Amino acid sequence: MKQFFGMSQSGNLAEAVRGLHAPQFIMLLSNEKQFEMHVEALEQRYPGVPSIGCIGMSYQTGVVENGVGVIAFSDGVSAAADVLEQVSSMPVKYIHRLERDMQAVGGSGEDTVCIDFCAGNDACVLTTINTVLCRQGISLVGGTGDQGKVSANGRIYQDAVAYALIRNRNGRVKTYKENIYHQLGNYRFIASNTDRANYILGSLNGKPAKQVYQSILHVTDEEILTRTFQNPFGKINGDDTCIISIKEVNGNALACFRQVNDSDVLILLELGDYQAITKNTIQQICHDFPKRSAIFSVNCLFRYKLFSERGYMQAYLREMAALGSHAGFVGYGEHYNNRFVNQSMTCVVFE
């Protein structure tokens, strides 16, 4: 298979798709003002080609912050795309669409992956989608777009998740998740007084969550919002840790970017040697795939901000580009199989 990446910093779609011929699947990453126009124009240029899109930044060797990016697969790919609607209340109502597309694309966990762009309620959406994907052992990589809008096959949807099933007819696929954080100290917390709908973390071990965070890290209310880059929370999930970013202070509580439930066990995390961790990820991919056709990744907005502030973002993209054809988008939350995580990188590698 082949991966195409085209972009325009000014939002010129014709410029972004220059050189794109006979795509078998397309992803559109656009800006808020031009999203609707880009979705319509893309469908007119490539009618009937399965596509998904959202509002967000894209990247290859540089980042497109407010223009348009197009990522497309061709030459040996089978794909199908659609949406599950009403994700805030009843995404399972539309699960037959995913089941239908699974049958049409065929494949297995060895050669097929699901990529999704979500408009919200991610944890519930991923649980729903996974009930179908797990039957064939198919992995998922994706993320949350901006402004609560997604597109699929030339149509725009709100309160929905756009998904695509992509089968690599020339080799294997495999997904990866990169975590650049590790546990800080031996802190262990039981969450309580949570508001699941608004992602509010009220108390930790019976004390106000804000007070607990501040007493450990000695930060002011204002500093909490930037300190989450270095010290997010983590939720233990088997042998894995799901990162939970802090969004804002809410009285004596903390609003997060990921749902926290009463009785969840949380730990405090600290930033590790992210450059060394990136190199380890690249080495693992090279070990697993001596020959690579494409890598599609989703990087968290907070990772993008952290790497940019520390002057590492361009170096990071250059290191990933050494793997071959690498492209992706900046999400407001990352998806890995049935897990919704923050401050992470998830990717799929095509042989």
C-alpha positions as CSV (number, residue, x, y, z in Angstrom):
1,M,0.0,0.0,0.0
2,K,0.9,3.7,-0.3
3,Q,0.2,6.6,2.0
4,F,-0.3,10.1,0.6
5,F,0.0,13.3,2.6
6,G,-0.9,16.7,1.2
7,M,-1.4,20.0,3.0
8,S,-2.1,23.7,2.6
9,Q,-1.4,26.1,5.4
10,S,-3.9,28.5,3.8
11,G,-6.7,26.0,3.6
12,N,-6.5,25.5,-0.2
13,L,-7.9,22.0,-0.8
14,A,-6.8,21.9,-4.4
15,E,-3.2,22.5,-3.2
16,A,-3.6,19.8,-0.5
17,V,-4.7,17.1,-2.9
18,R,-2.3,17.9,-5.7
19,G,-0.8,14.6,-6.8
20,L,-3.5,12.4,-5.2
21,H,-4.7,9.8,-7.8
22,A,-6.9,6.8,-7.3
23,P,-7.2,6.9,-3.5
24,Q,-8.9,4.0,-1.8
25,F,-9.5,5.7,1.5
26,I,-9.2,9.4,2.5
27,M,-8.9,11.3,5.8
28,L,-9.6,15.0,6.0
29,L,-8.2,17.3,8.7
30,S,-9.6,20.8,8.3
31,N,-10.2,24.0,10.2
32,E,-13.4,25.3,11.8
33,K,-14.2,27.9,9.1
34,Q,-13.6,25.7,6.1
35,F,-14.6,22.3,7.3
36,E,-18.0,22.1,5.6
37,M,-16.6,23.5,2.3
38,H,-13.7,21.0,2.4
39,V,-15.9,18.0,3.0
40,E,-18.2,18.9,0.1
41,A,-15.3,19.7,-2.3
42,L,-13.4,16.5,-1.4
43,E,-16.5,14.3,-2.2
44,Q,-16.9,16.1,-5.5
45,R,-13.2,15.4,-6.4
46,Y,-13.3,11.8,-5.2
47,P,-16.9,10.6,-5.4
48,G,-17.6,7.3,-3.7
49,V,-14.2,6.9,-2.1
50,P,-14.6,6.0,1.6
51,S,-13.6,9.0,3.7
52,I,-13.7,10.4,7.3
53,G,-12.8,13.8,8.5
54,C,-12.8,16.1,11.5
55,I,-11.6,19.6,12.6
56,G,-8.0,19.4,13.8
57,M,-4.3,19.9,13.1
58,S,-2.4,17.5,10.8
59,Y,1.3,16.8,10.4
60,Q,4.0,15.0,8.4
61,T,7.4,16.7,8.7
62,G,5.6,19.9,9.8
63,V,2.4,20.8,11.5
64,V,-0.6,22.3,9.7
65,E,-2.3,24.3,12.5
66,N,-5.1,26.1,10.7
67,G,-5.2,25.0,7.1
68,V,-6.1,21.6,5.7
69,G,-4.3,18.3,5.6
70,V,-5.3,15.2,3.5
71,I,-4.1,11.7,4.3
72,A,-5.0,9.0,1.8
73,F,-4.2,5.3,1.3
74,S,-4.0,3.5,-2.1
75,D,-2.5,0.6,-4.0
76,G,-3.7,-2.5,-2.1
77,V,-6.3,-1.3,0.4
78,S,-9.9,-2.2,1.0
79,A,-11.9,0.2,3.1
80,A,-15.3,1.1,4.3
81,A,-16.4,4.2,6.2
82,D,-19.6,5.4,8.0
83,V,-20.8,6.9,11.3
84,L,-22.4,5.8,14.6
85,E,-24.8,8.6,15.5
86,Q,-26.2,9.8,18.8
87,V,-23.0,9.0,20.6
88,S,-24.0,11.1,23.7
89,S,-26.9,8.8,24.3
90,M,-27.2,5.7,22.1
91,P,-24.3,4.8,19.8
92,V,-25.2,1.1,19.9
93,K,-28.4,1.9,18.0
94,Y,-26.3,2.2,14.8
95,I,-23.9,-0.7,15.5
96,H,-25.3,-2.7,12.5
97,R,-23.5,-0.2,10.2
98,L,-20.1,-1.3,11.6
99,E,-21.2,-5.0,11.5
100,R,-22.1,-4.6,7.8
101,D,-18.8,-2.9,7.0
102,M,-16.9,-5.6,8.8
103,Q,-18.5,-8.2,6.5
104,A,-17.8,-6.1,3.4
105,V,-14.1,-5.5,4.2
106,G,-13.4,-8.9,5.6
107,G,-10.0,-9.3,7.1
108,S,-8.8,-10.0,10.6
109,G,-6.6,-8.5,13.3
110,E,-3.6,-9.4,11.3
111,D,-4.3,-7.2,8.3
112,T,-7.2,-4.8,9.3
113,V,-7.5,-1.8,11.5
114,C,-10.3,0.6,12.5
115,I,-9.5,4.4,12.5
116,D,-12.1,6.7,14.1
117,F,-12.7,10.4,14.6
118,C,-15.1,11.1,17.5
119,A,-17.2,14.1,18.5
120,G,-17.5,13.2,22.2
121,N,-18.5,10.6,24.8
122,D,-15.4,8.7,23.8
123,A,-15.3,6.1,26.5
124,C,-18.8,4.9,25.7
125,V,-18.2,5.0,22.0
126,L,-15.1,2.9,22.2
127,T,-16.8,0.3,24.4
128,T,-19.6,0.1,21.8
129,I,-17.3,-0.2,18.8
130,N,-15.1,-2.8,20.5
131,T,-18.0,-5.2,21.0
132,V,-17.9,-5.7,17.2
133,L,-14.1,-5.3,16.6
134,C,-13.2,-7.8,19.3
135,R,-14.9,-10.6,17.4
136,Q,-12.2,-10.5,14.8
137,G,-9.4,-9.2,17.0
138,I,-9.3,-5.9,15.1
139,S,-7.5,-3.0,16.8
140,L,-8.5,0.6,16.8
141,V,-6.6,3.9,16.7
142,G,-8.3,7.3,16.6
143,G,-9.0,10.5,18.5
144,T,-11.3,13.4,19.3
145,G,-11.8,16.2,16.8
146,D,-12.8,19.8,17.6
147,Q,-16.1,21.6,17.5
148,G,-18.2,18.4,17.9
149,K,-18.3,17.7,14.2
150,V,-17.1,14.8,12.1
151,S,-17.6,13.8,8.4
152,A,-18.0,10.5,6.6
153,N,-18.4,10.0,2.9
154,G,-19.1,13.6,2.1
155,R,-21.6,14.3,4.8
156,I,-21.2,16.2,8.1
157,Y,-22.5,14.9,11.4
158,Q,-22.7,16.2,15.0
159,D,-22.9,14.0,18.0
160,A,-21.3,11.1,16.1
161,V,-18.2,9.1,15.6
162,A,-16.8,8.6,12.1
163,Y,-15.0,5.3,11.6
164,A,-13.2,3.5,8.8
165,L,-12.2,-0.1,8.4
166,I,-9.0,-0.4,6.4
167,R,-7.6,-3.8,5.2
168,N,-4.0,-4.0,4.1
169,R,-4.0,-6.5,1.2
170,N,-0.2,-6.4,1.0
171,G,0.8,-7.3,4.6
172,R,0.2,-6.9,8.3
173,V,-1.0,-4.1,10.5
174,K,-0.3,-3.4,14.2
175,T,-1.2,-0.7,16.6
176,Y,1.0,1.0,19.3
177,K,0.4,3.3,22.2
178,E,3.2,5.5,23.6
179,N,3.2,6.7,27.2
180,I,5.9,9.2,28.2
181,Y,4.9,9.3,31.9
182,H,5.6,7.1,34.9
183,Q,4.4,7.0,38.5
184,L,5.4,9.7,40.9
185,G,6.1,8.4,44.4
186,N,3.7,5.9,46.0
187,Y,0.6,8.1,45.9
188,R,-2.6,6.1,45.5
189,F,-6.0,7.7,45.5
190,I,-9.6,6.5,45.6
191,A,-11.8,8.9,43.6
192,S,-15.1,10.1,44.9
193,N,-17.7,12.9,44.5
194,T,-17.3,12.6,40.7
195,D,-19.6,14.0,38.1
196,R,-19.3,11.6,35.2
197,A,-21.2,13.7,32.7
198,N,-18.9,16.7,33.2
199,Y,-15.7,14.8,33.9
200,I,-15.4,16.3,37.4
201,L,-13.0,14.8,40.0
202,G,-14.3,16.0,43.3
203,S,-12.3,14.2,46.0
204,L,-9.2,12.0,46.4
205,N,-9.1,9.8,49.5
206,G,-11.9,11.9,50.9
207,K,-10.2,15.3,50.5
208,P,-10.9,18.0,47.9
209,A,-9.0,17.0,44.7
210,K,-7.6,20.4,44.1
211,Q,-6.2,20.6,47.6
212,V,-4.6,17.1,47.3
213,Y,-2.9,18.0,43.9
214,Q,-1.7,21.4,45.3
215,S,-0.3,20.0,48.5
216,I,1.8,17.4,46.7
217,L,3.1,19.6,43.9
218,H,3.0,23.1,45.6
219,V,1.3,24.9,42.8
220,T,-1.2,27.7,42.6
221,D,-4.7,27.4,41.0
222,E,-3.3,29.0,37.8
223,E,-0.3,26.7,37.7
224,I,-2.4,23.5,37.8
225,L,-3.4,23.9,34.2
226,T,0.1,23.9,32.9
227,R,1.5,21.5,35.5
228,T,-0.7,18.7,34.1
229,F,1.8,18.6,31.2
230,Q,4.3,17.3,33.7
231,N,2.1,15.7,36.3
232,P,-1.3,14.3,35.0
233,F,-3.2,11.6,36.9
234,G,-3.2,8.0,35.8
235,K,-5.8,5.3,36.1
236,I,-4.7,1.8,36.5
237,N,-6.2,-0.4,33.8
238,G,-4.8,-4.0,34.2
239,D,-1.1,-3.7,33.4
240,D,-1.6,-0.4,31.6
241,T,-2.0,3.2,32.8
242,C,-4.6,5.5,31.2
243,I,-3.5,9.1,31.4
244,I,-6.0,11.7,32.7
245,S,-5.3,15.3,31.9
246,I,-6.6,18.2,34.0
247,K,-8.7,20.6,32.1
248,E,-9.5,23.3,34.7
249,V,-10.1,24.1,38.3
250,N,-13.8,23.8,39.3
251,G,-14.1,25.2,42.8
252,N,-12.3,22.7,45.0
253,A,-12.7,20.0,42.3
254,L,-10.8,19.4,39.1
255,A,-12.4,19.1,35.7
256,C,-10.6,16.5,33.5
257,F,-10.5,15.6,29.8
258,R,-11.4,12.1,30.6
259,Q,-14.2,10.6,32.7
260,V,-13.4,9.6,36.2
261,N,-15.8,7.4,38.2
262,D,-16.4,7.0,42.0
263,S,-14.0,4.3,43.4
264,D,-11.6,4.6,40.5
265,V,-8.0,4.0,41.7
266,L,-5.7,6.8,40.5
267,I,-2.0,7.5,40.8
268,L,0.0,10.7,40.1
269,L,2.4,10.6,37.1
270,E,5.5,12.5,36.2
271,L,7.1,13.2,32.8
272,G,9.8,10.8,31.8
273,D,12.6,11.0,29.3
274,Y,10.4,11.5,26.3
275,Q,13.2,11.6,23.7
276,A,14.5,8.2,24.9
277,I,10.9,6.8,25.0
278,T,10.3,8.0,21.4
279,K,13.5,6.2,20.3
280,N,12.4,3.0,22.0
281,T,9.0,3.2,20.2
282,I,10.8,3.6,16.9
283,Q,13.1,0.8,17.6
284,Q,10.2,-1.5,18.5
285,I,8.4,-0.6,15.3
286,C,11.5,-1.3,13.2
287,H,11.9,-4.7,15.0
288,D,8.3,-5.7,14.4
289,F,8.2,-4.3,10.8
290,P,11.5,-4.4,8.9
291,K,9.5,-3.1,5.9
292,R,6.9,-0.4,6.4
293,S,4.5,1.1,3.9
294,A,2.9,3.7,6.2
295,I,2.5,4.9,9.8
296,F,-0.6,6.9,10.8
297,S,-0.5,8.4,14.3
298,V,-2.6,10.5,16.7
299,N,-0.7,12.8,19.0
300,C,-2.4,14.6,21.9
301,L,-2.8,18.3,21.8
302,F,-1.0,18.5,25.2
303,R,1.9,16.4,23.8
304,Y,2.1,18.9,20.9
305,K,2.2,21.8,23.3
306,L,4.7,20.2,25.5
307,F,7.0,19.2,22.6
308,S,6.6,22.7,21.0
309,E,7.4,24.5,24.3
310,R,10.6,22.4,24.7
311,G,11.7,22.8,21.1
312,Y,11.3,19.1,20.3
313,M,8.3,18.9,18.0
314,Q,10.2,19.3,14.7
315,A,12.9,16.9,15.9
316,Y,10.1,14.4,16.9
317,L,8.5,14.6,13.4
318,R,11.9,14.1,11.8
319,E,12.6,11.0,13.9
320,M,9.2,9.5,13.1
321,A,9.7,10.4,9.4
322,A,12.8,8.2,9.4
323,L,10.4,5.2,9.7
324,G,9.1,6.0,6.3
325,S,5.8,7.5,5.3
326,H,4.5,9.0,8.6
327,A,1.5,11.3,8.9
328,G,-1.2,12.0,11.5
329,F,-3.3,14.5,13.4
330,V,-3.4,16.2,16.8
331,G,-6.3,15.0,18.9
332,Y,-8.1,16.2,22.0
333,G,-8.0,12.7,23.3
334,E,-6.5,9.5,21.9
335,H,-8.2,6.1,21.2
336,Y,-6.4,2.8,21.6
337,N,-8.7,-0.3,21.2
338,N,-11.3,0.2,23.8
339,R,-9.4,2.8,25.8
340,F,-9.8,6.6,25.8
341,V,-6.5,8.2,27.0
342,N,-5.0,11.6,27.3
343,Q,-1.4,13.0,26.7
344,S,-0.5,9.9,24.6
345,M,0.4,8.9,21.1
346,T,-1.3,6.1,19.3
347,C,-0.5,4.8,15.9
348,V,-1.0,2.0,13.4
349,V,1.8,0.6,11.2
350,F,1.2,-0.9,7.8
351,E,3.6,-3.5,6.5
